[in-house]
Amino acid sequence: MADTLTADTITPQMLRFERDLAAPVETVWQYLVDPELRARWFMGGPTEPQVGGKLGLTFNHQDLSDDAVPNPERYAEYEGKAWSETILKIEPPHLLAFTWDNGDAGEVTIELFAFASDRTRLVLTHNRLRGPEDARSFGGGWTAHLAVLQKRLAGEHVASFWDLHAEAEQRAGEAVGL
């Protein structure tokens, strides 16, 4: 993969991921706010791009792999589940912050920084986690989703989102002693 920087901080209270992406800031921004593009690496859904607006999320993780990969049994019941989170801050094309589980599972902030005409540094911070289990779960999820985003932007094949997720969840668990 052409993307070199991968910096992660995983604690029971906070996650921070830093990635260099092979696309300009404006393109990466579209992958955050355009529901169809967001669905290619994370979750799509209706979006109201304003403070207090809704960020729609639909769990269609079966669609994140380019190969035919079923959802693991423990996630199968979530396929097709839709909900929304509240946008806390939005400064196009550099900042998007939103709640998770209506704020009960913290807040997510995604910052974008241009460092070349065709490259973007993405910094994702998920704070106010409820402890080690959240850190393992969200740490695995965010790491896998960001890997898919990197691959999509670089035009690379995503064989199995769930393989990426399993590896990332194990590493996140080890980081917090689980």
C-alpha positions in Angstrom: 0.0 0.0 0.0 1.3 3.4 -0.9 0.1 5.0 2.3 2.9 5.1 4.8 1.8 6.8 8.1 -0.2 4.7 10.5 -0.1 6.1 14.0 -2.5 4.7 16.7 -3.1 5.5 20.3 -5.5 3.1 22.1 -6.4 3.6 25.7 -9.5 2.6 27.7 -10.8 6.2 27.5 -9.6 7.4 24.0 -8.7 6.2 20.6 -6.6 8.3 18.1 -5.7 7.2 14.6 -3.6 9.1 12.1 -3.5 8.1 8.5 -1.9 9.5 5.3 -4.3 9.1 2.4 -3.7 9.2 -1.3 -6.2 11.8 -2.2 -6.7 15.6 -1.8 -8.6 17.0 1.2 -11.7 17.8 -0.9 -12.0 14.1 -2.1 -11.5 12.7 1.4 -14.1 15.2 2.7 -16.6 13.8 0.2 -15.9 10.3 1.6 -17.0 11.6 5.0 -20.1 13.5 4.1 -21.5 11.9 0.9 -23.6 8.9 2.1 -22.8 6.8 -1.0 -19.1 7.3 -0.7 -19.2 6.9 3.1 -21.0 3.5 2.6 -18.0 2.3 0.6 -15.7 2.4 3.7 -17.8 2.9 6.8 -21.6 3.4 6.9 -23.8 5.5 4.7 -27.1 7.1 5.5 -29.0 10.4 5.1 -26.8 13.3 6.2 -27.7 16.8 7.3 -24.2 18.5 7.1 -24.7 21.2 9.7 -24.2 21.5 13.5 -27.1 19.7 15.1 -27.8 17.8 11.9 -28.0 14.1 11.6 -25.3 11.8 10.4 -27.2 8.7 9.2 -25.5 5.3 9.6 -26.6 2.1 8.1 -24.8 -1.1 9.0 -24.1 -2.8 5.6 -20.7 -4.2 6.4 -21.2 -7.1 4.1 -20.7 -4.6 1.3 -17.3 -3.4 2.5 -15.4 -6.4 1.1 -14.8 -6.7 -2.6 -14.9 -10.5 -2.3 -18.0 -12.4 -1.1 -17.5 -12.4 2.6 -20.4 -13.0 5.0 -20.7 -11.1 8.2 -19.4 -13.1 11.2 -22.2 -14.5 13.3 -21.8 -12.1 16.1 -22.5 -9.2 13.7 -25.1 -10.8 11.4 -28.0 -9.4 13.4 -26.9 -5.8 12.8 -26.9 -6.0 9.0 -29.3 -3.4 7.7 -29.7 -1.6 11.1 -30.0 2.1 10.6 -29.7 5.0 13.1 -28.3 8.5 13.2 -25.8 10.4 15.3 -25.7 14.2 15.9 -23.2 16.4 14.2 -21.4 18.4 16.9 -19.0 20.4 14.7 -18.6 20.7 10.9 -16.0 22.9 9.1 -15.8 21.8 5.5 -13.5 20.3 4.3 -11.4 19.9 7.4 -13.5 18.9 10.5 -16.4 16.7 11.3 -17.4 15.7 14.9 -20.4 13.7 15.9 -21.8 11.7 18.9 -21.6 7.9 19.2 -24.6 6.2 20.7 -26.1 9.6 21.3 -23.0 10.5 23.2 -23.2 7.5 25.6 -20.2 5.9 23.8 -18.4 9.2 23.4 -17.7 11.5 20.5 -15.8 11.1 17.2 -13.8 13.9 15.7 -12.3 13.6 12.2 -9.8 16.2 11.1 -8.3 16.5 7.6 -5.0 18.3 6.8 -3.6 18.7 3.3 0.2 18.1 3.2 0.6 17.8 -0.6 -1.7 18.7 -3.4 -2.8 15.0 -3.7 -2.4 13.8 -0.1 -4.3 14.2 3.1 -3.5 13.4 6.7 -6.6 12.2 8.5 -6.7 12.3 12.3 -9.7 10.4 14.0 -10.2 10.8 17.7 -12.9 8.8 19.6 -13.0 10.1 23.2 -15.0 9.4 26.3 -15.0 5.6 25.9 -16.6 3.6 28.7 -13.5 1.4 29.2 -11.4 -1.5 27.8 -14.3 -3.3 26.0 -15.2 -0.1 24.1 -11.5 0.5 23.3 -11.2 -3.1 21.8 -14.5 -2.9 19.9 -14.2 0.6 18.5 -10.4 0.3 18.1 -10.9 -2.8 15.9 -13.8 -1.1 14.0 -12.1 2.2 13.3 -8.8 0.6 12.3 -10.5 -1.7 9.9 -12.7 1.0 8.4 -9.8 3.4 8.0 -7.8 0.6 6.2 -10.8 0.2 3.8 -10.8 4.0 3.3 -7.1 3.9 2.5 -7.5 1.1 0.0 -10.6 2.8 -1.7 -8.7 6.1 -2.1 -5.6 4.3 -3.5 -7.8 2.2 -5.9 -6.8 -1.1 -4.2 -8.8 -4.3 -3.7 -10.4 -4.9 -0.3 -10.6 -8.7 0.0 -12.2 -9.0 3.4 -13.2 -6.2 5.7 -13.8 -8.9 8.4 -10.3 -10.2 8.2 -9.0 -6.6 8.7 -11.5 -6.2 11.6 -10.5 -9.4 13.4 -6.8 -8.5 13.3 -7.4 -4.9 14.4 -9.7 -5.9 17.2 -7.1 -8.3 18.6 -4.4 -5.6 18.5 -6.8 -3.1 20.2 -7.6 -5.6 22.9 -4.0 -6.3 23.5 -3.3 -2.6 23.8 -5.8 -2.3 26.7 -4.9 -5.6 28.4 -7.8 -7.7 27.2 
